[in-house]
Amino acid sequence: MKVVYQHNTDAGARYRLLADSSILLPGRPFFMPEWASFISVTPVIALRVDRLGKHIAPRFAHRYWQHLAPAFISTGLDTQGQPVEHGALSEAFDGALMLGEWVKKEQIASEATLVTTCKNSSWLCENVSHTLAQADDMVAHISRHMTLKMGDVLCVGLRSSRLISVGDTVTAALGNHQTLTINIK
């Protein structure tokens, strides 16, 4: 299984491959790693690939995924707020992808919002329609470089991140579905 994370920068989309051990399943606590001074979490929309495909045309990309979930990508930071490792290790450590429960995309209305909270205050409320349109482009782009297989997870990052600390609880709701609650220990 592959986990691919797309985050958008001013220079364009950047991609990272994460290990499958990076996935933290729903209901499990997130343990702060001792090698990082701070942990920053970024909300993402995760897609689960449901069909085998390579060189997928953008107009057919929507056929290759049927489920999505809210998630958070964690990044280990040093005391200056910079990634601890200047490579994938700061984002690809065990448990770095806090993954919510899968929801069929037909159950999510086009005007659905992703609402994330931390410390009982909302920090992101974003309409997911633009992100879902971007997801089809991501599927088509990635399939030009590697074969997508059933069970692969593709994550589309949003531009809002937040520092978390021990004792926090982060939650995410996608439309009417409260699908992710993670305790930070």
Stockholm file with secondary structure:
# STOCKHOLM 1.0

chainA/1-185         MKVVYQHNTDAGARYRLLADSSILLPGRPFFMPEWASFISVTPVIALRVDRLGKHIAPRFAHRYWQHLAPAFISTGLDTQGQPVEHGALSEAFDGALMLGEWVKKEQIASEATLVTTCKNSSWLCENVSHTLAQADDMVAHISRHMTLKMGDVLCVGLRSSRLISVGDTVTAALGNHQTLTINIK
#=GR chainA/1-185 SS CCEEEEEEETTEEEEEEECGGGEECTTCCBCCCTTCSEEEEEEEEEEEECSCBSSCCGGGGGGGEEEEEEEEEEEEECTTSSBSSSSGGGTSSTTCEEECCCEEGGGSCTTCEEEEEETTEEEEEEESHHHHHHHHHHHHHHHHHSCBCTTCEEEEECSCCEEECTTCEEEEEETTEEEEEEEBC
#=GC SS_cons         CCEEEEEEETTEEEEEEECGGGEECTTCCBCCCTTCSEEEEEEEEEEEECSCBSSCCGGGGGGGEEEEEEEEEEEEECTTSSBSSSSGGGTSSTTCEEECCCEEGGGSCTTCEEEEEETTEEEEEEESHHHHHHHHHHHHHHHHHSCBCTTCEEEEECSCCEEECTTCEEEEEETTEEEEEEEBC
//
